[in-house]
Amino acid sequence: MKKLIILLTLVCSVHADANKFFKALGKVESSNNPRAVGDNGKSIGIYQIQLNCWKDAIQYDKTIGGTYRDCYNPVYARKVATAYFMRYEPKSFAKGDYESLARVWNGGPKWRSKKSKTDKYWNKIKKSID
């Protein structure tokens, strides 16, 4: 019973931190504007999801369904972002390593080969989480 309580406490803590991370991600990407359009029309929604990111996510998790334009819906956009993170940074997602998640969101799946190019972005996310 004690182990179950500890596990539930840990899960709730990670979930709360995940909410903070997604709120920070939305703030940095779009000032939390679900109708935002950026990058000359290439990125949409609260998390500024690009078409190829969306395709990666729905290919990874086919249960998401929908269309790219559904990324304007914050609940749907979070599912897309979560699937993207699970596809490219599953261990980071499970551990709550929000630095790696921010860097993959900004730099793509090969962000580690250009880590310094994601420093400024990570610092913005980190500042928004705190």
MINUTI-34430 format. One record per residue: residue in three letters; x, y, z negated of N, C-alpha, C in turn; residue number from 1. Coordinates in Angstrom, 1 decimal, padded with zeros to 4 digits. Layout:
N
{residuo->ALA	nu->X	nv->Y	nw->Z	cau->X	cav->Y	caw->Z	cu->X	cv->Y	cw->Z	num->NUM}
...
***
This chain:
130
{residuo->MET	nu->000.8	nv->-001.2	nw->000.0	cau->000.0	cav->000.0	caw->000.0	cu->000.9	cv->001.3	cw->000.0	num->1}
{residuo->LYS	nu->001.9	nv->001.2	nw->-000.8	cau->002.8	cav->002.4	caw->-000.9	cu->003.5	cv->002.7	cw->000.5	num->2}
{residuo->LYS	nu->003.9	nv->001.6	nw->001.2	cau->004.5	cav->001.8	caw->002.5	cu->003.5	cv->002.4	cw->003.5	num->3}
{residuo->LEU	nu->002.2	nv->002.0	nw->003.4	cau->001.2	cav->002.5	caw->004.3	cu->001.0	cv->004.0	cw->004.0	num->4}
{residuo->ILE	nu->001.0	nv->004.4	nw->002.8	cau->000.8	cav->005.8	caw->002.4	cu->002.0	cv->006.7	cw->003.0	num->5}
{residuo->ILE	nu->003.2	nv->006.1	nw->002.8	cau->004.4	cav->006.8	caw->003.3	cu->004.3	cv->006.9	cw->004.9	num->6}
{residuo->LEU	nu->003.9	nv->005.9	nw->005.5	cau->003.8	cav->005.9	caw->007.0	cu->002.7	cv->006.9	cw->007.4	num->7}
{residuo->LEU	nu->001.6	nv->006.9	nw->006.8	cau->000.5	cav->007.9	caw->007.1	cu->001.0	cv->009.3	cw->006.9	num->8}
{residuo->THR	nu->001.7	nv->009.5	nw->005.8	cau->002.2	cav->010.9	caw->005.6	cu->003.2	cv->011.3	cw->006.7	num->9}
{residuo->LEU	nu->004.1	nv->010.4	nw->007.1	cau->005.0	cav->010.7	caw->008.1	cu->004.3	cv->011.0	cw->009.5	num->10}
{residuo->VAL	nu->003.3	nv->010.2	nw->009.8	cau->002.6	cav->010.4	caw->011.1	cu->001.9	cv->011.7	cw->011.0	num->11}
{residuo->CYS	nu->001.2	nv->012.1	nw->009.9	cau->000.5	cav->013.3	caw->009.8	cu->001.5	cv->014.5	cw->009.9	num->12}
{residuo->SER	nu->002.7	nv->014.4	nw->009.4	cau->003.7	cav->015.4	caw->009.4	cu->004.2	cv->015.6	cw->010.8	num->13}
{residuo->VAL	nu->004.5	nv->014.5	nw->011.6	cau->004.9	cav->014.6	caw->012.9	cu->003.8	cv->015.2	cw->013.8	num->14}
{residuo->HIS	nu->002.5	nv->014.9	nw->013.6	cau->001.4	cav->015.4	caw->014.3	cu->001.3	cv->016.9	cw->014.1	num->15}
{residuo->ALA	nu->001.5	nv->017.3	nw->012.8	cau->001.4	cav->018.8	caw->012.6	cu->002.5	cv->019.5	cw->013.2	num->16}
{residuo->ASP	nu->003.7	nv->018.9	nw->013.2	cau->004.8	cav->019.5	caw->013.9	cu->004.6	cv->019.6	cw->015.4	num->17}
{residuo->ALA	nu->004.0	nv->018.5	nw->015.9	cau->003.7	cav->018.5	caw->017.4	cu->002.8	cv->019.6	cw->017.8	num->18}
{residuo->ASN	nu->001.8	nv->019.9	nw->016.9	cau->000.9	cav->021.0	caw->017.2	cu->001.6	cv->022.3	cw->017.2	num->19}
{residuo->LYS	nu->002.6	nv->022.5	nw->016.3	cau->003.4	cav->023.7	caw->016.3	cu->004.2	cv->023.8	cw->017.6	num->20}
{residuo->PHE	nu->004.8	nv->022.6	nw->018.0	cau->005.6	cav->022.6	caw->019.2	cu->004.7	cv->023.0	cw->020.4	num->21}
{residuo->PHE	nu->003.6	nv->022.4	nw->020.6	cau->002.7	cav->022.7	caw->021.7	cu->002.2	cv->024.2	cw->021.7	num->22}
{residuo->LYS	nu->002.0	nv->024.7	nw->020.5	cau->001.6	cav->026.1	caw->020.4	cu->002.8	cv->027.0	cw->020.9	num->23}
{residuo->ALA	nu->004.0	nv->026.6	nw->020.4	cau->005.2	cav->027.4	caw->020.9	cu->005.4	cv->027.3	cw->022.4	num->24}
{residuo->LEU	nu->005.2	nv->026.1	nw->022.9	cau->005.4	cav->025.8	caw->024.3	cu->004.4	cv->026.7	cw->025.1	num->25}
{residuo->GLY	nu->003.2	nv->026.8	nw->024.7	cau->002.2	cav->027.6	caw->025.3	cu->002.5	cv->029.1	cw->025.2	num->26}
{residuo->LYS	nu->003.0	nv->029.5	nw->024.0	cau->003.4	cav->030.9	caw->023.8	cu->004.5	cv->031.3	cw->024.8	num->27}
{residuo->VAL	nu->005.5	nv->030.5	nw->024.9	cau->006.7	cav->030.8	caw->025.7	cu->006.3	cv->030.8	cw->027.2	num->28}
{residuo->GLU	nu->005.5	nv->029.8	nw->027.6	cau->005.2	cav->029.6	caw->029.0	cu->004.2	cv->030.6	cw->029.5	num->29}
{residuo->SER	nu->003.2	nv->030.9	nw->028.7	cau->002.1	cav->031.7	caw->029.3	cu->001.4	cv->032.7	cw->028.3	num->30}
{residuo->SER	nu->002.1	nv->032.9	nw->027.2	cau->001.4	cav->033.7	caw->026.1	cu->000.1	cv->033.1	cw->025.7	num->31}
{residuo->ASN	nu->000.1	nv->031.7	nw->025.7	cau->-001.1	cav->030.9	caw->025.4	cu->-002.3	cv->031.2	cw->026.3	num->32}
{residuo->ASN	nu->-002.1	nv->031.6	nw->027.5	cau->-003.1	cav->031.9	caw->028.4	cu->-003.4	cv->030.7	cw->029.3	num->33}
{residuo->PRO	nu->-004.5	nv->030.0	nw->029.1	cau->-004.8	cav->028.8	caw->029.9	cu->-005.1	cv->029.1	cw->031.4	num->34}
{residuo->ARG	nu->-005.4	nv->030.4	nw->031.8	cau->-005.6	cav->030.8	caw->033.2	cu->-004.4	cv->031.3	cw->033.9	num->35}
{residuo->ALA	nu->-003.2	nv->031.2	nw->033.2	cau->-002.0	cav->031.8	caw->033.8	cu->-001.6	cv->031.1	cw->035.0	num->36}
{residuo->VAL	nu->-001.0	nv->031.9	nw->035.9	cau->-000.4	cav->031.4	caw->037.2	cu->001.0	cv->032.1	cw->037.2	num->37}
{residuo->GLY	nu->002.0	nv->031.3	nw->037.4	cau->003.4	cav->031.8	caw->037.5	cu->004.2	cv->031.2	cw->038.6	num->38}
{residuo->ASP	nu->005.4	nv->031.6	nw->038.6	cau->006.4	cav->031.1	caw->039.7	cu->005.8	cv->031.2	cw->041.1	num->39}
{residuo->ASN	nu->005.3	nv->032.4	nw->041.4	cau->004.7	cav->032.6	caw->042.7	cu->003.6	cv->031.6	cw->043.0	num->40}
{residuo->GLY	nu->002.8	nv->031.3	nw->042.1	cau->001.7	cav->030.3	caw->042.3	cu->002.0	cv->028.9	cw->042.1	num->41}
{residuo->LYS	nu->003.3	nv->028.6	nw->041.8	cau->003.7	cav->027.2	caw->041.7	cu->003.4	cv->026.5	cw->040.3	num->42}
{residuo->SER	nu->003.1	nv->027.3	nw->039.3	cau->002.9	cav->026.9	caw->037.9	cu->001.6	cv->027.4	cw->037.4	num->43}
{residuo->ILE	nu->000.8	nv->026.5	nw->036.8	cau->-000.5	cav->026.9	caw->036.3	cu->-000.8	cv->026.5	cw->034.9	num->44}
{residuo->GLY	nu->-001.7	nv->027.2	nw->034.3	cau->-002.2	cav->026.8	caw->033.0	cu->-001.3	cv->027.2	cw->031.8	num->45}
{residuo->ILE	nu->-001.8	nv->026.9	nw->030.6	cau->-001.1	cav->027.3	caw->029.4	cu->000.4	cv->026.8	cw->029.3	num->46}
{residuo->TYR	nu->000.7	nv->025.7	nw->029.9	cau->002.1	cav->025.2	caw->029.9	cu->002.8	cv->025.4	cw->031.2	num->47}
{residuo->GLN	nu->002.2	nv->026.1	nw->032.1	cau->002.8	cav->026.4	caw->033.4	cu->003.3	cv->025.1	cw->034.1	num->48}
{residuo->ILE	nu->002.3	nv->024.2	nw->034.3	cau->002.6	cav->022.9	caw->034.9	cu->002.7	cv->023.0	cw->036.5	num->49}
{residuo->GLN	nu->003.8	nv->022.5	nw->037.0	cau->004.0	cav->022.5	caw->038.4	cu->003.4	cv->021.2	cw->039.0	num->50}
{residuo->LEU	nu->003.1	nv->021.2	nw->040.3	cau->002.5	cav->020.0	caw->040.9	cu->003.3	cv->018.7	cw->040.8	num->51}
{residuo->ASN	nu->004.6	nv->018.8	nw->040.9	cau->005.4	cav->017.6	caw->040.8	cu->005.4	cv->017.1	cw->039.4	num->52}
{residuo->CYS	nu->005.4	nv->018.0	nw->038.4	cau->005.3	cav->017.6	caw->037.0	cu->004.0	cv->016.8	cw->036.8	num->53}
{residuo->TRP	nu->002.9	nv->017.4	nw->037.3	cau->001.6	cav->016.8	caw->037.1	cu->001.6	cv->015.4	cw->037.8	num->54}
{residuo->LYS	nu->002.2	nv->015.3	nw->039.0	cau->002.2	cav->014.0	caw->039.7	cu->003.0	cv->013.0	cw->038.9	num->55}
{residuo->ASP	nu->004.1	nv->013.4	nw->038.3	cau->004.9	cav->012.5	caw->037.4	cu->004.1	cv->012.0	cw->036.3	num->56}
{residuo->ALA	nu->003.4	nv->012.9	nw->035.6	cau->002.6	cav->012.5	caw->034.5	cu->001.4	cv->011.6	cw->034.8	num->57}
{residuo->ILE	nu->000.7	nv->011.9	nw->035.8	cau->-000.4	cav->011.0	caw->036.1	cu->000.0	cv->009.7	cw->036.7	num->58}
{residuo->GLN	nu->001.2	nv->009.6	nw->037.3	cau->001.8	cav->008.4	caw->037.8	cu->002.2	cv->007.5	cw->036.6	num->59}
{residuo->TYR	nu->002.7	nv->008.2	nw->035.5	cau->003.1	cav->007.5	caw->034.3	cu->001.9	cv->007.0	cw->033.5	num->60}
{residuo->ASP	nu->000.9	nv->007.8	nw->033.4	cau->-000.3	cav->007.5	caw->032.6	cu->-001.6	cv->007.7	cw->033.5	num->61}
{residuo->LYS	nu->-001.9	nv->006.6	nw->034.2	cau->-003.0	cav->006.7	caw->035.2	cu->-004.4	cv->007.0	cw->034.5	num->62}
{residuo->THR	nu->-004.5	nv->006.9	nw->033.2	cau->-005.7	cav->007.1	caw->032.5	cu->-006.1	cv->008.6	cw->032.4	num->63}
{residuo->ILE	nu->-005.1	nv->009.5	nw->032.7	cau->-005.3	cav->010.9	caw->032.7	cu->-006.3	cv->011.3	cw->033.8	num->64}
{residuo->GLY	nu->-006.1	nv->010.8	nw->035.0	cau->-007.1	cav->011.1	caw->036.1	cu->-007.1	cv->012.6	cw->036.4	num->65}
{residuo->GLY	nu->-008.2	nv->013.0	nw->036.9	cau->-008.4	cav->014.5	caw->037.2	cu->-007.6	cv->014.9	cw->038.4	num->66}
{residuo->THR	nu->-007.6	nv->016.3	nw->038.6	cau->-006.9	cav->016.9	caw->039.7	cu->-005.9	cv->017.9	cw->039.1	num->67}
{residuo->TYR	nu->-005.0	nv->018.4	nw->039.9	cau->-004.0	cav->019.3	caw->039.5	cu->-004.7	cv->020.6	cw->038.9	num->68}
{residuo->ARG	nu->-005.8	nv->021.0	nw->039.4	cau->-006.4	cav->022.2	caw->038.9	cu->-007.0	cv->022.0	cw->037.5	num->69}
{residuo->ASP	nu->-007.1	nv->020.8	nw->037.1	cau->-007.5	cav->020.5	caw->035.7	cu->-006.5	cv->021.0	cw->034.7	num->70}
{residuo->CYS	nu->-005.3	nv->021.3	nw->035.1	cau->-004.2	cav->021.8	caw->034.3	cu->-004.5	cv->023.1	cw->033.7	num->71}
{residuo->TYR	nu->-005.6	nv->023.8	nw->034.2	cau->-006.1	cav->025.0	caw->033.5	cu->-006.8	cv->024.8	cw->032.2	num->72}
{residuo->ASN	nu->-007.2	nv->023.5	nw->032.0	cau->-007.9	cav->023.2	caw->030.8	cu->-006.8	cv->022.8	cw->029.8	num->73}
{residuo->PRO	nu->-006.7	nv->023.5	nw->028.6	cau->-005.6	cav->023.2	caw->027.7	cu->-005.5	cv->021.8	cw->027.1	num->74}
{residuo->VAL	nu->-006.7	nv->021.2	nw->026.9	cau->-006.7	cav->019.8	caw->026.4	cu->-006.1	cv->018.9	cw->027.5	num->75}
{residuo->TYR	nu->-006.5	nv->019.1	nw->028.7	cau->-006.0	cav->018.2	caw->029.8	cu->-004.5	cv->018.5	cw->030.0	num->76}
{residuo->ALA	nu->-004.1	nv->019.8	nw->029.9	cau->-002.7	cav->020.2	caw->030.1	cu->-001.8	cv->019.5	cw->029.1	num->77}
{residuo->ARG	nu->-002.3	nv->019.4	nw->027.9	cau->-001.6	cav->018.8	caw->026.8	cu->-001.4	cv->017.3	cw->027.1	num->78}
{residuo->LYS	nu->-002.4	nv->016.6	nw->027.6	cau->-002.3	cav->015.2	caw->028.0	cu->-001.2	cv->015.1	cw->029.1	num->79}
{residuo->VAL	nu->-001.2	nv->016.0	nw->030.1	cau->-000.2	cav->015.9	caw->031.1	cu->001.2	cv->016.1	cw->030.6	num->80}
{residuo->ALA	nu->001.4	nv->017.1	nw->029.7	cau->002.7	cav->017.4	caw->029.1	cu->003.1	cv->016.2	cw->028.3	num->81}
{residuo->THR	nu->002.2	nv->015.6	nw->027.5	cau->002.5	cav->014.5	caw->026.7	cu->003.0	cv->013.3	cw->027.5	num->82}
{residuo->ALA	nu->002.3	nv->013.0	nw->028.6	cau->002.7	cav->011.9	caw->029.5	cu->004.1	cv->012.2	cw->030.1	num->83}
{residuo->TYR	nu->004.3	nv->013.4	nw->030.5	cau->005.6	cav->013.8	caw->031.1	cu->006.7	cv->013.5	cw->030.0	num->84}
{residuo->PHE	nu->006.5	nv->014.0	nw->028.8	cau->007.5	cav->013.7	caw->027.7	cu->007.6	cv->012.2	cw->027.5	num->85}
{residuo->MET	nu->006.6	nv->011.5	nw->027.5	cau->006.7	cav->010.0	caw->027.3	cu->007.4	cv->009.3	cw->028.4	num->86}
{residuo->ARG	nu->007.3	nv->009.9	nw->029.6	cau->007.9	cav->009.3	caw->030.8	cu->009.4	cv->009.5	cw->030.7	num->87}
{residuo->TYR	nu->009.8	nv->010.7	nw->030.4	cau->011.3	cav->011.1	caw->030.5	cu->012.0	cv->011.2	cw->029.2	num->88}
{residuo->GLU	nu->011.3	nv->011.4	nw->028.1	cau->011.9	cav->011.5	caw->026.7	cu->011.1	cv->010.7	cw->025.7	num->89}
{residuo->PRO	nu->010.8	nv->009.4	nw->025.9	cau->010.0	cav->008.7	caw->024.9	cu->010.6	cv->008.7	cw->023.5	num->90}
{residuo->LYS	nu->011.9	nv->008.5	nw->023.4	cau->012.5	cav->008.4	caw->022.0	cu->012.4	cv->009.8	cw->021.4	num->91}
{residuo->SER	nu->012.6	nv->010.8	nw->022.2	cau->012.6	cav->012.2	caw->021.6	cu->011.1	cv->012.5	cw->021.2	num->92}
{residuo->PHE	nu->010.2	nv->012.1	nw->022.0	cau->008.8	cav->012.3	caw->021.6	cu->008.4	cv->011.6	cw->020.3	num->93}
{residuo->ALA	nu->008.8	nv->010.3	nw->020.2	cau->008.5	cav->009.5	caw->019.1	cu->009.1	cv->010.1	cw->017.8	num->94}
{residuo->LYS	nu->010.4	nv->010.6	nw->017.9	cau->011.1	cav->011.2	caw->016.8	cu->010.7	cv->012.6	cw->016.4	num->95}
{residuo->GLY	nu->010.0	nv->013.3	nw->017.3	cau->009.7	cav->014.7	caw->017.1	cu->010.9	cv->015.5	cw->017.4	num->96}
{residuo->ASP	nu->011.7	nv->015.1	nw->018.4	cau->012.9	cav->015.9	caw->018.8	cu->012.4	cv->017.0	cw->019.8	num->97}
{residuo->TYR	nu->012.0	nv->018.1	nw->019.2	cau->011.4	cav->019.1	caw->020.1	cu->012.4	cv->019.8	cw->020.9	num->98}
{residuo->GLU	nu->013.6	nv->019.8	nw->020.5	cau->014.7	cav->020.4	caw->021.3	cu->014.8	cv->019.7	cw->022.6	num->99}
{residuo->SER	nu->014.9	nv->018.4	nw->022.6	cau->015.0	cav->017.6	caw->023.8	cu->013.7	cv->017.8	cw->024.7	num->100}
{residuo->LEU	nu->012.6	nv->017.8	nw->024.0	cau->011.3	cav->018.0	caw->024.8	cu->011.3	cv->019.4	cw->025.5	num->101}
{residuo->ALA	nu->011.7	nv->020.4	nw->024.8	cau->011.7	cav->021.7	caw->025.4	cu->012.7	cv->021.8	cw->026.6	num->102}
{residuo->ARG	nu->013.8	nv->021.1	nw->026.4	cau->014.9	cav->021.1	caw->027.4	cu->014.4	cv->020.4	cw->028.7	num->103}
{residuo->VAL	nu->013.7	nv->019.2	nw->028.5	cau->013.3	cav->018.5	caw->029.6	cu->012.1	cv->019.2	cw->030.3	num->104}
{residuo->TRP	nu->011.3	nv->020.0	nw->029.6	cau->010.2	cav->020.7	caw->030.2	cu->010.8	cv->021.9	cw->031.0	num->105}
{residuo->ASN	nu->011.9	nv->022.4	nw->030.6	cau->012.5	cav->023.6	caw->031.3	cu->013.5	cv->023.1	cw->032.4	num->106}
{residuo->GLY	nu->014.2	nv->022.1	nw->032.1	cau->015.3	cav->021.7	caw->033.1	cu->015.0	cv->020.4	cw->033.9	num->107}
{residuo->GLY	nu->013.9	nv->019.8	nw->033.6	cau->013.6	cav->018.5	caw->034.3	cu->014.3	cv->017.3	cw->033.8	num->108}
{residuo->PRO	nu->014.0	nv->016.2	nw->034.4	cau->014.5	cav->014.9	caw->033.8	cu->016.0	cv->014.8	cw->033.7	num->109}
{residuo->LYS	nu->016.7	nv->015.6	nw->034.5	cau->018.2	cav->015.5	caw->034.5	cu->018.8	cv->016.7	cw->033.7	num->110}
{residuo->TRP	nu->018.0	nv->017.2	nw->032.7	cau->018.4	cav->018.4	caw->032.0	cu->019.8	cv->018.2	cw->031.3	num->111}
{residuo->ARG	nu->020.1	nv->017.0	nw->030.9	cau->021.4	cav->016.8	caw->030.1	cu->022.6	cv->017.1	cw->031.0	num->112}
{residuo->SER	nu->022.5	nv->017.0	nw->032.3	cau->023.7	cav->017.4	caw->033.1	cu->023.8	cv->018.9	cw->033.3	num->113}
{residuo->LYS	nu->022.8	nv->019.6	nw->032.8	cau->022.8	cav->021.1	caw->032.9	cu->022.3	cv->021.7	cw->031.6	num->114}
{residuo->LYS	nu->022.7	nv->021.1	nw->030.5	cau->022.1	cav->021.5	caw->029.2	cu->022.3	cv->023.0	cw->028.9	num->115}
{residuo->SER	nu->023.4	nv->023.6	nw->029.2	cau->023.6	cav->025.0	caw->028.9	cu->022.6	cv->025.9	cw->029.6	num->116}
{residuo->LYS	nu->022.1	nv->025.4	nw->030.8	cau->021.1	cav->026.2	caw->031.5	cu->019.7	cv->026.2	cw->030.8	num->117}
{residuo->THR	nu->019.5	nv->025.3	nw->029.8	cau->018.3	cav->025.3	caw->029.0	cu->018.4	cv->025.9	cw->027.6	num->118}
{residuo->ASP	nu->019.6	nv->026.4	nw->027.3	cau->019.8	cav->027.0	caw->026.0	cu->018.9	cv->028.1	cw->025.7	num->119}
{residuo->LYS	nu->018.8	nv->029.1	nw->026.6	cau->017.9	cav->030.3	caw->026.4	cu->016.5	cv->029.9	cw->026.1	num->120}
{residuo->TYR	nu->016.0	nv->028.9	nw->026.9	cau->014.6	cav->028.4	caw->026.8	cu->014.4	cv->027.8	cw->025.4	num->121}
{residuo->TRP	nu->015.3	nv->026.9	nw->025.1	cau->015.2	cav->026.2	caw->023.8	cu->015.2	cv->027.2	cw->022.6	num->122}
{residuo->ASN	nu->016.0	nv->028.2	nw->022.7	cau->016.0	cav->029.3	caw->021.7	cu->014.7	cv->030.0	cw->021.6	num->123}
{residuo->LYS	nu->014.0	nv->030.2	nw->022.7	cau->012.7	cav->030.9	caw->022.7	cu->011.7	cv->030.0	cw->022.0	num->124}
{residuo->ILE	nu->011.7	nv->028.7	nw->022.4	cau->010.8	cav->027.7	caw->021.8	cu->011.0	cv->027.6	cw->020.3	num->125}
{residuo->LYS	nu->012.3	nv->027.5	nw->019.9	cau->012.7	cav->027.3	caw->018.5	cu->012.2	cv->028.6	cw->017.7	num->126}
{residuo->LYS	nu->012.4	nv->029.7	nw->018.2	cau->012.0	cav->031.0	caw->017.5	cu->010.4	cv->031.0	cw->017.4	num->127}
{residuo->SER	nu->009.7	nv->030.5	nw->018.4	cau->008.3	cav->030.5	caw->018.3	cu->007.7	cv->029.4	cw->017.4	num->128}
{residuo->ILE	nu->008.5	nv->028.3	nw->017.1	cau->008.1	cav->027.3	caw->016.2	cu->008.2	cv->027.8	cw->014.8	num->129}
{residuo->ASP	nu->009.3	nv->028.5	nw->014.5	cau->009.6	cav->028.9	caw->013.1	cu->008.6	cv->030.0	cw->012.6	num->130}
***
